[in-house]
C-alpha cells in the first residue's frame, strides 16, 4: 500500500536554480554610457579648508544649496571650487557624496 502512495505524489523538478527565467537573472551594474551624477553636500554646511586636514585654516563654507566642482581627491578629501562664491579649497569626503546610478543588464 505504501508503494501506491509514493506513485501518487507529484514529481519535483530537478532543474538547477540557474534555470531561472531571463528577467529574474538580470544583473545590476553601473551605467558606463551615462555621465556620473553630481556631488552633493550631505550636511547643512561644510567647512572649506586651505589643506586636506581638519587642523588647516578655514577659507570658506560650502552650503548644501551651493553647486561645486570637484577637481581632485586625496584620501577622504576633495579639492573643490564653490561655484556660488568662487572659493577653492578642501572639504572632507565624510560630508560630500555622489549618488551612483545602477542599470539592469
N, C-alpha and C positions, 0 to 999 in steps of 0.2 A: 504494500500500500504506500509506503514511503517513496518508492521509485516513481509511482504515478504522480505523486505530488510534485516531485522535482521536475517532471516533464511539463507541468502546467505553469511553472514560473517563467517570466519573460527572460529572454537572453539579453544580458547587458552588453553594451558596445565595448569593444576592446581597442577602439581608436585612441591614439595618443592625444594628450592635451594640446599638442601643437596643431592639431587638425581643426582649430577654431576657424570661424568664418573670417574672411579677409578684413572686414570692417573692425572686428574686435582685435585684430593683430596689428593695428596701426601703432606706430612709434612716435612719441613726441620728441621733436628735435628743435634746436634753434633755427631760425629762418635766415639763411645766409644771403638770400636775394633781396631782403628788406633792410633799410638803413637801421642802425641801432637807435633805440629810444633815448630821449634826452635825460640828462642827470637832473635830479630834484633834491631840494633840501628837506631833510626828514624832521627837523626841529623848527621852532618858530624863528630862530635866528642862529647863525653860526659865526664865530669869530674868524676873520681873515687874518692870517699871521704872516710875518716877514720871512720866516723859515718854517720848515716842516717839523715844528716842535711846539708843545704846549707852553714852553717857557719863553718862546720868542715874542717879540713885540707885536701887539695887535695893530693892524693897519686899517681895519675896516670891519664892517658887519655885513654878512650876506643873509638877507631876509628870505623867508620862504617864498614870497611872491616874486623875487628877483629872478631874472634869466641870467645864466652864466655859461661861460665856455671853459671846458677842461682842456688844458694844454698838455699836461703830463702827470704821471703818477710816481710817487716814491714811497714804497711800503704802503701804509694805510693813509697816506696824504695825497691830496690832489692840488696841483698848481692851477689856479683859475683866474679868469677875468670876469668880474661882476659887470655885466653889460648895462645894468641900470646906472651904476655910479662910475664905472671905469676903473675901479680899484683892482689891482692884481696882487695875488698872494696865495698862501697855502691854507687849505681847510682840511679838517680831519675827515677821513672817509667814514667814520662812525656816524656822521650826521648828514652825509650826502650819499644818495643811492641812484642806481639806474635800473629801471624795470627791465625785465627780459621778456622778449616776445618768443613764444613757442608755437611751432606749426605741427600739424598732423602730417606724418609722412605717408 
